[in-house]
Every structure is written in C-alpha cells, then in structure tokens.
Amino acid sequence: MQKKWLVMAAGVGIGALLLVQSGLSVKASGSGYEAYKSAVKNMHSIASVTADVSVSVADNGTNVLNIESSVKASRQQEAASADVRVNAGTEDIAISTYREKDKTIVKTGDSDLYRVIEDDGKERKHRDRGDKPFAESDMEHVLDALMGQLRNQVTMEASRDGGKLVSLHLDGSQIPAAVNAIGALMLKHAGGSHPGDFGPWHNQPESAEASPDFRVDLPKLTDAIQVQSIHLDAVIDKDNYIERQTATVVVTGKDAGGAEHEIAVTLNAGLSALNRTVPDTVDLNGKNVETIKPELAKHSWRRS
C-alpha cells in the first residue's frame, strides 16, 4: 500500500500539465525524452512529496467519472496519507487513508468507522532486506523499448525560469498500431457498469456502510475501437524535478448496440513540498475502530 502511494506521489509514468509556451524552443531528436527520463530518475531521490492528482472520464462530452485526491508521502517516516473524493454522476464518495509503519487506516466520509488493516510482516521483511524486483537500469531499458521510435517525437522547450516543458502529442495516423491494439484490448475489458471498490471491505456485507452500491457506468466498447489522440506533457523545474504533469487520451468506438462513443480520459498531477511534506495522521483513541486481518484484506484486493 505504501509503495503505491509513493509511486503515485512521485508521478512516475504520468503525463504533465501544459504551461503557456515561453522561452526558446529547443526541438531536437530524442532530447525531450532524455530530459523527461532524467527527471523521472531524479524523483527517486525525493524523501517526501505532496501530490494533488485528478482523473476524469467523459463519454461523448458528458463526465461519467471524476476523482480528486491529495496525497502526502514520506519515505523517511514510512508513512503516507490521502484524501480522495470520487463522483460518478449523481453519486459521491469520500475516503481518507493513513499509512503508518505497521498498519493502514481507512475511513469513508459517510461513516465514523475507522478500519485498520495491520501488516502481516512479510512486506517489511522484503523492505528490510532491500529486495528489488527490478533494477533501475532494467526499468529504464523497458521504458526505452516501449517508447521505440516515439522518443524522437518528444519535444522540449526551455522556460525562462530555467525549467523545461516536455511533450509528446500524437494524433490519428501518428499513433502506432501496437498502441491501438493494446488500447482496444484494455477498453473491451474495462467498460460496463462496475460496483465501487474502495478498500479491503469490498464484497463484505458486514461493512455495507462503505457504499457497496456505488457504481461507475462506463460504456463497453466492442467494435471500431480507435485511439484518436494521446497528449502527454511534463513540466520540469530548474532543479530537474517533475513539477506538474498531465495525460489526455481520446478513444472512439461503438458499443454492442452500435451506438458511437468518444471517451476522453484526462489525468493531472501537481507535485509540491518536495522533501518538506509531513503526512497527516489520525489518533484512534476514542474512535469507532474495526480491525481487519491482513489475509482477509489481501484476499479482497485480489478479488477486485
């Protein structure tokens, strides 16, 4: 859980918020890609960070899902916290999460119950041994392979404050066939009406107050699926840290009834308080608390 928050907070792999163009354009083969990769690697040195992240999904111009989150993470404290608000049409849900060294605490906004998931010790043993499934160089090679010749289409502009704006904008025929194939496969499995899944109590009737009927209605595309555009932008500051990012992907296709859809997915992330962030905490004394066994929590996540 902690690693997931840290990865989200670092913003690795997300696109970035486009700034008003300023300064001299420095457009050269591969230079933008190398600049972004360097900033991503530099993010691994951050001890703590605050990330404000939003995700929106629109179907034919109508928003069907909005997620707003504020995440605070600290490697030194082995702690993280997050406030998340999800809106799907007329339904809303708010969640607060607190990650400490030996447990995760989750609370929904419409309940006074704090659910505590205690660690089983296995993850800590891996961390203490310094286990790493992939070396940083391996991940870099994977990224290079996935980007292929697209790296030459990444542009870079220098800003007057010493930072950079790195962008990758692909439209229509510029999008590789492999990307379209992967996108089509993902959307065929991602559409439909899904029940909300906001924690380890998912599908547990004894925790019904956690909005089990919360549903997200996304169109299920089955035919003529095409990625129309991919826009990724990253703002890198003068110290070579990623400051803001955005990613916008537009996909068209038809559902089983033949109706046409244009799905637009937008993700924005702003990073701040680098090496100055202190995650929020909660005092459980006097609170309504439910403890969930680690094996039950993990089983529920696997089912989701």
C-alpha positions in Angstrom: 0.0 0.0 0.0 2.7 2.4 0.9 4.6 1.8 -2.3 1.5 2.5 -4.3 1.1 5.9 -2.7 4.7 6.8 -3.1 4.6 5.9 -6.8 1.5 7.9 -7.3 3.1 10.8 -5.4 6.2 10.7 -7.4 4.1 10.8 -10.6 6.3 8.4 -12.5 4.7 7.4 -15.8 2.0 10.1 -15.8 2.0 12.9 -18.4 2.2 16.6 -17.2 0.3 19.9 -17.2 1.0 22.0 -20.2 2.3 25.5 -19.4 1.9 28.6 -21.5 4.7 28.4 -24.0 7.6 30.6 -23.1 11.3 30.9 -23.8 13.2 29.4 -26.7 12.0 26.2 -28.4 14.7 23.5 -28.2 13.3 20.8 -30.5 15.9 18.1 -31.2 15.7 14.3 -31.8 15.3 12.4 -28.5 16.3 15.4 -26.4 12.9 15.8 -24.8 12.6 12.1 -24.0 16.0 12.1 -22.4 15.2 15.2 -20.3 12.0 13.6 -19.0 13.7 10.3 -18.2 16.4 12.1 -16.3 13.7 14.0 -14.3 11.9 10.7 -13.5 15.1 9.1 -12.2 15.8 12.2 -10.1 12.3 11.8 -8.5 13.6 8.6 -6.9 15.8 10.7 -4.6 12.9 12.6 -3.0 12.3 11.9 0.7 8.8 13.3 0.8 6.3 14.9 -1.5 2.7 16.2 -1.8 0.7 15.3 -4.9 -2.6 16.7 -6.0 -4.0 14.2 -8.6 -7.2 14.3 -10.6 -8.7 11.9 -13.1 -11.8 12.5 -15.2 -13.6 10.3 -17.8 -16.0 11.8 -20.3 -18.4 9.9 -22.7 -19.5 12.0 -25.7 -18.7 15.2 -23.7 -20.5 14.2 -20.5 -18.4 13.5 -17.4 -19.1 10.0 -16.0 -16.3 9.8 -13.5 -14.2 12.4 -11.6 -11.6 11.6 -9.0 -9.8 14.2 -6.9 -7.1 13.2 -4.5 -4.5 14.8 -2.3 -1.6 12.5 -1.3 1.2 13.1 1.1 4.0 10.6 1.3 7.3 10.4 3.3 9.9 7.7 2.8 11.8 8.7 6.0 8.7 8.3 8.1 7.5 5.2 6.2 4.1 7.0 6.1 1.5 8.4 3.7 -1.9 9.9 3.8 -4.5 10.6 1.1 -7.9 12.3 0.9 -9.9 11.1 -2.1 -13.3 12.2 -3.5 -15.0 10.2 -6.3 -18.0 11.4 -8.2 -19.9 9.2 -10.7 -22.9 11.1 -12.0 -25.2 11.7 -9.0 -23.2 9.6 -6.6 -20.2 10.8 -4.4 -17.9 9.0 -2.0 -15.1 10.4 0.1 -12.2 8.4 1.5 -9.4 9.2 3.9 -6.4 6.8 4.1 -3.5 6.9 6.5 -0.5 4.6 6.1 1.8 4.1 9.1 4.8 1.7 9.6 2.7 -1.3 10.7 -0.9 -0.6 9.5 -3.2 1.2 7.1 -6.3 3.1 8.3 -9.2 3.8 6.0 -12.3 5.9 6.7 -15.2 6.8 4.3 -16.7 10.2 4.6 -20.3 9.0 5.4 -19.2 6.9 8.4 -17.5 7.4 11.7 -15.9 3.9 11.5 -12.1 3.6 11.1 -11.0 0.4 9.5 -7.4 -0.7 10.5 -5.6 -3.2 8.3 -2.5 -4.5 10.1 0.7 -5.6 8.3 1.5 -9.3 8.4 5.2 -8.6 8.5 6.1 -10.0 5.1 6.3 -6.7 3.2 8.5 -5.3 6.0 10.9 -8.2 5.7 11.3 -7.5 2.0 12.0 -3.9 2.6 14.5 -4.6 5.4 16.4 -7.0 3.0 16.3 -4.3 0.4 14.6 -6.7 -2.1 14.0 -5.1 -5.5 12.2 -7.0 -8.3 13.8 -4.8 -11.0 17.0 -2.8 -11.0 16.6 0.8 -12.1 18.6 0.1 -15.2 16.2 -2.7 -16.1 13.2 -0.4 -15.8 15.0 2.2 -18.0 15.5 -0.5 -20.7 11.8 -1.4 -20.6 10.8 2.2 -21.0 13.2 2.6 -23.9 11.8 -0.5 -25.6 8.2 0.6 -25.1 8.9 4.1 -26.5 10.8 2.8 -29.5 11.0 5.5 -32.3 8.4 7.6 -30.5 11.2 9.0 -28.4 12.2 11.1 -31.4 8.7 12.8 -31.4 9.1 14.0 -27.8 9.7 17.8 -27.9 11.3 20.1 -25.3 11.0 23.8 -24.6 13.2 25.8 -22.2 11.3 28.2 -19.9 12.7 31.5 -18.7 12.9 30.2 -15.1 15.4 27.5 -16.1 12.9 24.7 -16.3 11.7 22.7 -19.2 8.4 21.7 -20.8 8.5 18.2 -22.3 5.6 17.0 -24.6 4.5 14.0 -26.7 1.5 14.8 -28.8 0.2 12.0 -31.1 -2.9 12.3 -33.3 -4.5 10.0 -35.9 -2.1 8.1 -38.0 0.8 9.2 -35.8 -0.3 6.6 -33.2 1.4 3.2 -33.7 -0.7 0.2 -34.5 0.6 -1.6 -31.4 -0.8 1.2 -29.2 -4.2 1.0 -30.8 -4.3 -2.8 -30.4 -3.4 -2.6 -26.7 -5.9 0.3 -26.2 -8.7 -1.7 -27.9 -8.0 -4.8 -25.7 -8.0 -2.8 -22.5 -11.2 -1.0 -23.3 -13.1 -4.2 -24.2 -12.4 -5.4 -20.7 -12.8 -2.1 -18.9 -16.2 -1.0 -19.9 -19.6 -1.7 -18.4 -21.2 -0.9 -15.0 -18.9 -1.6 -12.1 -19.6 -1.6 -8.4 -17.4 0.7 -6.4 -14.3 -0.9 -4.9 -12.8 1.3 -2.2 -10.9 -0.8 0.2 -10.4 -4.2 1.8 -14.1 -4.5 2.8 -15.2 -4.9 -0.8 -17.9 -7.5 -1.2 -18.2 -7.9 2.6 -21.9 -7.4 3.7 -20.9 -6.7 7.3 -19.3 -3.4 6.1 -22.3 -2.3 4.0 -21.9 1.3 5.1 -18.9 1.6 2.7 -21.3 2.3 -0.2 -21.3 -1.2 -1.8 -23.9 0.0 -4.4 -21.7 2.8 -5.6 -21.4 2.2 -9.4 -19.5 3.7 -12.2 -21.2 3.4 -15.6 -18.6 3.3 -18.4 -19.6 2.4 -21.9 -18.4 -1.0 -23.0 -16.8 -0.6 -26.5 -16.9 -3.7 -28.6 -16.3 -2.5 -32.2 -14.3 0.0 -34.3 -12.2 1.0 -31.3 -9.6 3.6 -32.3 -7.2 5.7 -30.3 -7.6 9.2 -31.7 -5.1 11.2 -29.7 -2.5 10.9 -26.9 -1.2 14.1 -25.3 1.4 13.8 -22.6 3.1 16.9 -21.1 5.5 17.3 -18.2 6.8 20.5 -16.5 10.3 20.0 -15.1 11.7 22.7 -12.8 15.1 24.2 -12.7 16.3 21.6 -10.2 15.3 18.7 -12.6 12.2 17.6 -10.6 8.9 17.0 -12.2 6.6 19.8 -11.1 3.3 19.2 -13.0 2.1 16.5 -15.4 -1.0 15.7 -17.5 -2.1 13.0 -19.8 -5.1 13.1 -22.1 -6.2 10.1 -24.2 -9.2 10.2 -26.6 -10.7 6.9 -27.9 -13.7 6.3 -30.2 -15.7 3.1 -30.7 -19.1 1.5 -30.8 -20.9 -0.4 -28.1 -22.8 -3.7 -28.6 -25.9 -1.7 -29.7 -24.0 0.1 -32.4 -24.0 3.5 -30.6 -20.9 5.6 -31.2 -18.8 6.8 -28.2 -15.9 9.2 -27.8 -14.2 8.5 -24.5 -11.8 11.1 -23.1 -9.6 10.3 -20.1 -7.6 13.1 -18.5 -5.2 12.8 -15.6 -3.5 15.7 -13.9 -0.9 15.7 -11.2 0.8 18.6 -9.4 3.8 17.9 -7.1 4.8 20.2 -4.3 6.5 20.4 -0.9 9.4 18.2 -2.1 11.4 17.0 1.0 9.1 19.1 3.2 5.9 17.0 3.3 4.6 15.6 6.5 1.8 13.0 6.0 -1.4 13.5 8.0 -2.1 11.2 11.0 -5.2 10.1 13.0 -5.5 9.4 16.7 -7.7 6.3 17.1 -8.2 6.8 20.9 -12.0 7.1 21.5 -12.8 6.3 17.8 -15.1 3.6 16.4 -12.5 1.1 15.1 -12.7 -2.2 13.2 -9.6 -4.3 12.7 -9.3 -6.3 9.5 -7.0 -9.3 9.3 -4.2 -9.0 6.7 -5.1 -12.2 4.9 -8.7 -11.0 4.5 -7.7 -7.6 3.2 -5.3 -9.2 0.7 -8.0 -11.7 -0.4 -10.4 -8.9 -1.0 -7.9 -6.9 -3.1 -7.1 -9.9 -5.2 -10.8 -10.3 -6.0 -11.2 -6.7 -7.1 
